[in-house]
Amino acid sequence: MEKQLKSAKPMRRRPWAAGLVVFLGLILSGGGYAAATNVVVSEFGSPEQVEEGRKLFLANCASCHGTNGEGAIGGPSLIGVGAASVDFQVGTGRMPGQGSGPQLYKKPVQFTEEQISAMAAYVASLAPGPAIPDEEYLRGDGDPSHGGELFRINCAMCHNAVGAGGALTEGKFAPGLAGVTPKHTYEAMVTGPQNMPVFNDANLTPEDKKDIITYLMYIEENDSVGGFELGSIGPVAEGLFTWIFGLGFIIAITVWLGAKSN
Amino acid sequence: MSEIEKSYSPGLAKDIEKPIKDPGIEPHRVRMTDKSEKHARTAEKQIAAMFGLSVVGAIIAVWGFFAFPIIDGDLSATRNNALWMGLGMALSMLGIGFGAVHWAKTLMPDNEVSEMRHQARSSDETRAQAIEIVKLADGESGFTRRKLIRRTMYGAIAFFPIPAIVIFGDLGPVVGDTLRQTMWKAGTRLAKDPTGIPIKASEVTIGSVFHVIPEGLSELEHHLLEEKAKAAVLLVRVNPSDLNEDPAKADWSYQGIVAYSKICTHVGCPVALYEQHTHHLLCPCHQSTFDLANHCEVVFGPASRPLPQLPIAVDAEGYLIAQSDFLDPVGPSFWDMRK
């Protein structure tokens, strides 16, 4: 039967023709969509972008945060949390949340830059709140020494003096800061995600925040002066290392000293 | 049955008949280096290699000193300099030590010598002699006979250390009220650490944490760190409805802004790990946890009393001020604290 059909219409299409048509179709429609999307996302906070953000919000966030961002049983109100909060929570993958527990973890980001920006614009349109920081505060060209002092006073008790992170109560923890982008660091300070307190611009001015970011970038880029960091978590790791390797070496030497030669 | 057997239970007594035999001295084992010249030569080479490594270590140390010069401002240069000099010098010293020990163990004579222990007790003759000497001295000095001299001497010895004990009083300043008082006074403005800029109530938004020092602290010329260590305060604003305030202390806070001593009442670490949603304050040293919404009462850990609260108010210009000093002593609890 098949053979008959084939012989009746000999080689009207090459076998890969269908694949080529699908491929071209995808390129055209995808490119067209991208071009159309580019037109929609013209400027942060434009009515089109806010509308786009609202749709994304309704589809992905409203079940916990309420259809107007007013909060519901599962999640807090988003009125007044600002664009910075959305950009941090969604941009680090913490939102949309996965399961309930003491703390939401960082995980692969679920949305594109444009989508995050649109949702941020929508939430920012609900009420005034902290905005996404200007690029000038994120370049890391501030005063690392002043930033270090501020970091030790305001941040180090939870995040560790060199940002290695640390434990809090009942399963919560302050995450390590290595690899966090300057933008997300800044946004965390102004919005106080989860159990982190807020450091508003009256407490730490934008210049202060810039210095703190500079300090974090400095310690990430430069070697530790004191040799092996052992995770920078302080006396526990250092003590364990000394007990095992230092004392182990001494015991091995003592045994060797006392053993008879054969 | 012997006397020993009677003093033990029958179960143990059975073993007395067959005590563990003294195995005697281990037979001397001749070393391989003594048996064969080949092994002796190998050991010789090993020792020479260890001394050679020591020389290499010394060279590494000198190389490290010049290869990683300490440059002003380059902190990692210091690290590499110290690392290679340290490794080189350690190798140099250990090489000599290991070489010497290996030499002694393999090639130097290994005659085994055993010596018997002698009795610790002196002979009866020596003991009798010692007693004689004491008696003679007593008789000649009249120590037992002359009571007046003996008793005044006891008195002199008892009084002699008293000046030394009195001097201890000068070892440090008298504590006085310093454990109960801090720099805070009625009207002192709350200022940001470390800049000393006073804080307005309007600047403290909900969920904010300010690390606070008394205004004027940085102008102190003496005891700045001591005063800071006592006066450090954590300022937090929470939703007023979240606060579960004692009616007697309700006017110690201002519209949800509360100020607590940052010094743990356990052993004095700074308690500054504040969780915005649980309102818990955690001490990083021993995990004492204080409930800020409940006058900082202890909810977990070894601390035995709440963090002292600083009563605050707002002055005419809108700045936060202290109503008074802390009403409880800050920092670790101590004896007669409540006096």
Interface residues (C-beta under 8 A of the other chain):
Chain A: E149 L150 I153 N154 M157 C158 G166 L168 T169 E170 K172 A174 G192 Q194 N195 M196 P197 V198 F199 N200 A202 N203 N222 D223 S224 V225 G226 G227 W256 L257 K260 S261 N262
Chain B: R29 R31 M32 T33 L75 S76 T78 R79 A82 L83 V101 K105 T106 D110 K192 D193 P194 I199 K200 E203 V204 T205 I206 G207 S208 V209 F210 H211 V236 P270 A272 L273 Y274 E275 Q276 H277 T278 H280 L282 P284 Q287 T289 F300
